[in-house]
Amino acid sequence: MPAIEPLKVLVVEDHPDNREMIAFMVKEMGYKVYTAATGKEALALLNECLPDIILLDVMMPEMDGFEFCSIVGADPNLHDLHIIITSAKGTLEDKVKGLELGAADYLIKPFSLIELKARIGVGERIVRYQKVLKEQQALLVQIAREDKLTGLRNRRDFEERAQEECLRAHRYQRSLSLLVGDIDYFKRVNDQYGHPRGDTVLREVGQTLLQHCRTNDLIARCGGDEFAILLPETQMEEALKMAERLCAAVGELTFTHQTDSFHVTMSFGVTCLASHQRLHLPELMDEADRALYKAKHKGRNRVERFVTEPSSSEPRADSSKA
């Protein structure tokens, strides 16, 4: 089991002797300690050391503890900071003011080592719980947006992100292309070799697509054996070349089942959003699907582009052998 990393504590205290004493006490408790003499110095340290707990003196020159809390509270990225105000002023008014400004606790000076240790211990439990909660939330978001089998984006996440890219492309007069493809005769793979081997094919094909695309391309498994790839800043000819490379890369994969080995191929339909066009994702998906249908109709293991004849509303597709 990996060792638990110690939390980071920032001691903000203008009196040098008090600052040194408190820092020593906290360090002896096993925490990683940083110090600041003023509120402004503490603000400058926040992004550098990213503390988990702050022991904050109230009465300081230039910027008091209340002003510090107010500034921190206005930053949504700093809401998880656990601030413990330390002050010789123990009036109810001061306590309420500090808590209303975002402090989590209020410790009256002079305090004992036992009390300081107890207050920081409470802060540690809260901070660690928040860290676990955020990790779980991030995992849930990932699960909701990731295709479990391939690790690629799922259809929901792809459609949300791709629609944003379509709007951005229109706003800034940029081109983008969309590839929709599926594995040829994939049902035969499941029927002949079983669904577990079919799942292996889907995983390896998905990873092959990912490896051959750019980091800013959006790649998703849309369901079954169908994949979609959005290529920002990409015109039709570049997209066709990319689709051909992907067809070739998938065709080079070798799969084994007992003593047999086999290969699979893919077909792609390609469409492009020109810089002057304003199309939404469903329209682009429809165009790419129609081009993919042409690829299937013309023999599979090939790439087809979507083209609309100027004199007709009926589309046709030009082929490019993968």
Backbone torsions as a table, in degrees:
resi	resn	phi	psi	omega
1	MET	NA	126.5	-176.7
2	PRO	-66.0	147.4	179.5
3	ALA	-66.4	144.6	178.9
4	ILE	-77.5	126.0	-179.4
5	GLU	-70.5	133.0	-179.6
6	PRO	-65.9	145.3	177.0
7	LEU	-72.1	159.5	179.7
8	LYS	-103.3	129.8	-177.7
9	VAL	-119.8	128.4	176.9
10	LEU	-104.1	120.4	178.4
11	VAL	-98.2	116.4	-179.6
12	VAL	-110.7	107.8	-173.8
13	GLU	-152.9	126.0	-176.6
14	ASP	-79.8	-25.1	-179.8
15	HIS	-80.3	118.7	-173.2
16	PRO	-61.5	-39.4	-179.2
17	ASP	-67.5	-44.3	177.7
18	ASN	-62.9	-41.7	-179.9
19	ARG	-60.8	-45.1	-179.4
20	GLU	-66.2	-40.8	-178.8
21	MET	-66.4	-46.6	-179.2
22	ILE	-64.3	-42.1	179.1
23	ALA	-60.5	-40.9	179.3
24	PHE	-63.9	-45.3	-179.9
25	MET	-60.0	-44.7	-178.3
26	VAL	-67.9	-39.4	178.9
27	LYS	-63.1	-37.7	178.5
28	GLU	-65.0	-21.7	177.5
29	MET	-79.2	-7.6	177.3
30	GLY	101.6	10.7	179.9
31	TYR	-94.6	157.0	173.6
32	LYS	-87.6	123.6	-167.3
33	VAL	-113.3	137.1	171.2
34	TYR	-124.2	154.4	-179.1
35	THR	-131.1	152.9	175.0
36	ALA	-145.6	143.2	-176.9
37	ALA	-92.2	-17.9	-178.4
38	THR	-140.1	165.0	177.2
39	GLY	-63.9	-38.3	179.2
40	LYS	-65.2	-40.7	177.8
41	GLU	-64.6	-37.8	179.0
42	ALA	-65.4	-41.3	178.0
43	LEU	-60.3	-40.1	180.0
44	ALA	-66.4	-27.1	-177.9
45	LEU	-83.1	-18.1	-172.6
46	LEU	-57.0	-49.8	-178.7
47	ASN	-73.6	-22.4	-177.8
48	GLU	-80.1	-47.4	-175.3
49	CYS	-104.7	-14.4	178.7
50	LEU	47.0	65.1	-177.4
51	PRO	-69.3	157.5	175.5
52	ASP	-95.4	-37.4	-178.1
53	ILE	-128.6	139.9	177.2
54	ILE	-122.4	125.4	170.0
55	LEU	-95.1	109.0	-166.6
56	LEU	-116.1	116.2	173.2
57	ASP	-71.3	145.7	179.4
58	VAL	-86.2	-50.5	-173.6
59	MET	-84.9	96.2	179.7
60	MET	-136.7	151.8	176.9
61	PRO	-72.8	162.5	177.2
62	GLU	69.1	-52.9	-178.7
63	MET	-147.3	116.2	-179.6
64	ASP	-81.3	175.3	-175.9
65	GLY	-64.4	-33.3	179.0
66	PHE	-66.1	-42.4	178.2
67	GLU	-64.5	-39.1	177.0
68	PHE	-59.2	-47.3	179.3
69	CYS	-60.6	-39.6	-179.5
70	SER	-63.5	-42.4	180.0
71	ILE	-67.7	-45.0	179.7
72	VAL	-63.2	-40.7	-178.3
73	GLY	-65.0	-23.3	-179.9
74	ALA	-82.0	-9.1	-179.4
75	ASP	-101.0	111.5	-177.8
76	PRO	-62.2	-21.9	179.4
77	ASN	-76.5	-10.0	-175.7
78	LEU	-114.3	13.7	-175.6
79	HIS	-67.9	-21.2	-177.0
80	ASP	-86.3	-2.6	178.9
81	LEU	-63.8	133.1	177.8
82	HIS	-98.3	103.6	-175.1
83	ILE	-101.4	125.5	174.4
84	ILE	-111.5	111.4	179.0
85	ILE	-76.5	134.6	175.2
86	THR	-117.2	124.9	-175.8
87	SER	-156.5	148.2	173.2
88	ALA	-78.0	-14.5	179.3
89	LYS	-88.1	113.5	-175.0
90	GLY	-113.0	24.4	179.4
91	THR	-69.8	152.7	179.2
92	LEU	-60.3	-36.6	-179.6
93	GLU	-61.1	-45.1	179.4
94	ASP	-65.6	-40.1	179.9
95	LYS	-62.7	-47.0	-179.2
96	VAL	-63.7	-41.0	-179.6
97	LYS	-61.4	-45.7	179.7
98	GLY	-62.2	-43.5	-179.7
99	LEU	-67.8	-37.9	178.8
100	GLU	-66.7	-27.4	179.5
101	LEU	-85.5	1.1	173.8
102	GLY	114.9	-4.1	176.6
103	ALA	-67.2	148.2	-179.2
104	ALA	-95.1	-19.8	-176.5
105	ASP	-155.2	164.4	-177.2
106	TYR	-139.3	116.4	-175.6
107	LEU	-114.4	122.5	-174.8
108	ILE	-89.5	130.6	175.0
109	LYS	-80.9	148.3	-7.9
110	PRO	-77.7	145.9	179.7
111	PHE	-120.5	156.9	-179.6
112	SER	-89.8	163.5	176.5
113	LEU	-61.1	-38.3	-178.7
114	ILE	-63.3	-44.5	-179.4
115	GLU	-67.6	-42.2	178.5
116	LEU	-59.7	-43.8	-179.6
117	LYS	-62.8	-39.8	-179.7
118	ALA	-66.7	-43.6	-178.8
119	ARG	-65.9	-42.3	178.1
120	ILE	-67.5	-35.2	177.6
121	GLY	-61.5	-41.0	176.2
122	VAL	-62.8	-43.8	178.4
123	GLY	-60.5	-39.6	179.7
124	GLU	-63.2	-43.2	179.5
125	ARG	-61.3	-41.3	179.4
126	ILE	-65.9	-45.4	-178.3
127	VAL	-63.2	-44.7	-178.4
128	ARG	-67.5	-36.1	176.6
129	TYR	-63.8	-42.4	178.9
130	GLN	-63.0	-38.9	179.1
131	LYS	-63.5	-44.5	179.0
132	VAL	-63.2	-42.5	-179.7
133	LEU	-61.9	-43.2	179.2
134	LYS	-65.6	-38.5	177.5
135	GLU	-63.8	-41.0	178.9
136	GLN	-66.7	-39.8	178.3
137	GLN	-64.3	-41.9	178.2
138	ALA	-63.3	-38.8	178.6
139	LEU	-65.3	-40.4	178.7
140	LEU	-64.3	-40.0	177.4
141	VAL	-63.0	-42.4	179.5
142	GLN	-63.6	-43.6	179.9
143	ILE	-62.0	-39.5	-178.1
144	ALA	-69.0	-21.9	-174.4
145	ARG	-113.8	1.4	-175.8
146	GLU	-115.5	139.5	172.7
147	ASP	-74.9	118.0	-172.0
148	LYS	-60.5	-37.3	-174.7
149	LEU	-73.4	-46.0	-173.1
150	THR	-100.5	-18.2	-174.9
151	GLY	80.8	0.5	176.8
152	LEU	-81.9	176.9	172.6
153	ARG	-63.6	149.0	172.2
154	ASN	-90.4	177.6	-173.8
155	ARG	-63.0	-40.5	-178.7
156	ARG	-60.3	-49.7	-178.5
157	ASP	-65.3	-41.3	179.6
158	PHE	-60.3	-45.8	-177.0
159	GLU	-64.5	-38.9	178.9
160	GLU	-65.0	-48.6	-177.6
161	ARG	-69.4	-39.8	-178.0
162	ALA	-66.8	-37.7	177.8
163	GLN	-64.1	-38.1	175.5
164	GLU	-60.9	-41.5	179.4
165	GLU	-65.8	-36.8	177.9
166	CYS	-63.6	-44.2	178.6
167	LEU	-64.3	-40.6	179.7
168	ARG	-66.1	-40.0	179.7
169	ALA	-62.3	-41.3	178.8
170	HIS	-68.6	-42.1	-177.0
171	ARG	-62.0	-41.7	-175.7
172	TYR	-102.6	13.4	176.5
173	GLN	56.0	50.2	178.8
174	ARG	-112.4	153.9	176.0
175	SER	-93.6	155.0	170.5
176	LEU	-150.8	157.9	-177.6
177	SER	-127.9	155.6	-179.7
178	LEU	-128.0	130.7	175.8
179	LEU	-113.3	130.4	171.4
180	VAL	-123.9	125.6	-177.5
181	GLY	-142.4	159.9	171.7
182	ASP	-143.9	167.7	-176.5
183	ILE	-82.2	129.2	-177.8
184	ASP	-68.5	134.1	176.6
185	TYR	52.2	40.5	-176.8
186	PHE	-65.0	-30.9	178.9
187	LYS	-58.6	-34.3	178.9
188	ARG	-64.5	-35.2	178.4
189	VAL	-62.0	-48.9	178.9
190	ASN	-62.6	-41.0	-177.9
191	ASP	-68.8	-39.3	-174.2
192	GLN	-86.2	-37.4	-173.2
193	TYR	-113.5	-8.1	178.5
194	GLY	97.1	156.8	-177.5
195	HIS	-66.3	-35.7	176.5
196	PRO	-58.7	-40.7	177.7
197	ARG	-70.7	-33.5	174.8
198	GLY	-62.3	-39.1	176.9
199	ASP	-63.4	-37.9	177.1
200	THR	-62.4	-41.6	178.0
201	VAL	-60.8	-45.9	-180.0
202	LEU	-61.1	-42.9	179.8
203	ARG	-62.8	-47.6	-175.8
204	GLU	-70.6	-35.9	175.6
205	VAL	-64.6	-44.7	178.9
206	GLY	-58.8	-45.1	179.8
207	GLN	-68.0	-32.8	176.8
208	THR	-65.0	-43.7	176.5
209	LEU	-60.3	-43.4	-179.2
210	LEU	-62.2	-42.8	-177.1
211	GLN	-67.0	-29.7	-175.4
212	HIS	-96.3	-1.6	177.2
213	CYS	-101.2	167.7	179.3
214	ARG	-80.1	161.8	-177.1
215	THR	-65.2	-27.8	-178.9
216	ASN	-92.7	2.0	174.9
217	ASP	-77.5	146.6	177.5
218	LEU	-99.7	122.8	-175.5
219	ILE	-124.6	130.3	-176.4
220	ALA	-142.6	150.4	164.8
221	ARG	-95.1	117.8	-173.2
222	CYS	-90.2	-5.0	-179.5
223	GLY	134.4	144.5	-179.3
224	GLY	57.7	-127.4	179.7
225	ASP	-107.5	22.4	-178.3
226	GLU	-100.2	136.4	179.5
227	PHE	-126.3	149.2	176.7
228	ALA	-129.2	141.5	-179.2
229	ILE	-134.9	122.4	176.0
230	LEU	-101.9	127.8	-176.2
231	LEU	-113.6	96.5	177.5
232	PRO	-65.6	153.4	176.5
233	GLU	55.1	39.4	-174.6
234	THR	-133.6	127.9	177.3
235	GLN	-91.8	173.3	-171.5
236	MET	-57.2	-48.3	-175.5
237	GLU	-62.6	-39.0	177.5
238	GLU	-66.5	-39.1	-179.9
239	ALA	-65.4	-39.6	177.5
240	LEU	-62.1	-41.7	178.1
241	LYS	-63.9	-40.7	177.5
242	MET	-61.7	-45.0	179.8
243	ALA	-61.8	-39.4	178.1
244	GLU	-64.2	-40.8	178.3
245	ARG	-64.2	-38.5	179.6
246	LEU	-67.5	-41.1	176.0
247	CYS	-58.2	-45.1	-179.0
248	ALA	-64.9	-41.5	-178.5
249	ALA	-65.4	-41.8	178.3
250	VAL	-66.6	-39.7	180.0
251	GLY	-64.0	-22.0	179.8
252	GLU	-83.8	-11.3	179.4
253	LEU	-68.7	141.9	176.9
254	THR	-119.3	128.8	178.9
255	PHE	-115.6	147.9	-178.8
256	THR	-121.7	148.6	174.6
257	HIS	-146.7	109.8	-174.3
258	GLN	55.4	-115.8	-179.4
259	THR	-96.6	-1.5	-177.6
260	ASP	-95.9	156.0	169.8
261	SER	-131.4	150.6	-178.6
262	PHE	-151.0	165.4	178.5
263	HIS	-124.1	161.2	173.0
264	VAL	-128.9	162.2	175.9
265	THR	-128.7	166.6	178.3
266	MET	-129.4	155.1	171.2
267	SER	-122.0	147.1	-178.9
268	PHE	-130.6	143.1	165.9
269	GLY	-109.0	136.9	-174.3
270	VAL	-125.7	134.1	172.2
271	THR	-135.2	161.2	-175.7
272	CYS	-133.7	137.3	173.6
273	LEU	-95.8	108.0	-179.7
274	ALA	-70.0	157.7	-174.2
275	SER	-61.9	-24.7	-178.0
276	HIS	-93.1	-6.5	-176.5
277	GLN	-87.1	155.1	172.4
278	ARG	-129.8	87.5	178.8
279	LEU	-114.5	147.7	175.1
280	HIS	-93.4	164.3	-174.9
281	LEU	-56.2	-45.1	-179.9
282	PRO	-55.2	-36.1	178.4
283	GLU	-68.0	-41.5	177.7
284	LEU	-65.3	-41.3	178.7
285	MET	-61.2	-40.5	178.9
286	ASP	-63.3	-43.2	178.8
287	GLU	-62.4	-45.2	-179.6
288	ALA	-65.9	-37.8	177.9
289	ASP	-62.9	-39.9	-179.9
290	ARG	-67.9	-37.1	175.7
291	ALA	-67.6	-38.0	176.8
292	LEU	-63.0	-40.5	177.4
293	TYR	-58.4	-40.3	177.0
294	LYS	-61.8	-42.6	-180.0
295	ALA	-61.5	-40.5	178.7
296	LYS	-66.7	-42.0	-177.8
297	HIS	-65.9	-29.9	-177.1
298	LYS	-93.8	10.6	170.9
299	GLY	122.3	-5.5	178.3
300	ARG	70.8	175.4	-176.6
301	ASN	52.6	49.8	-177.5
302	ARG	-156.5	171.1	179.9
303	VAL	-119.4	133.8	176.4
304	GLU	-125.0	140.0	175.3
305	ARG	-102.1	147.1	176.7
306	PHE	-84.6	129.5	179.0
307	VAL	-137.9	134.1	174.5
308	THR	-106.6	124.3	178.7
309	GLU	-68.2	134.2	179.0
310	PRO	-57.5	-31.9	-175.0
311	SER	-93.8	2.2	-175.8
312	SER	-146.1	149.6	176.0
313	SER	-83.8	-9.7	179.7
314	GLU	-82.2	131.4	179.7
315	PRO	-80.3	155.5	168.1
316	ARG	-131.5	168.0	-177.3
317	ALA	-131.1	131.6	173.6
318	ASP	-89.5	143.0	-175.9
319	SER	-103.7	151.6	173.8
320	SER	-139.0	112.1	-173.3
321	LYS	-66.3	124.9	179.2
322	ALA	-77.7	NA	NA
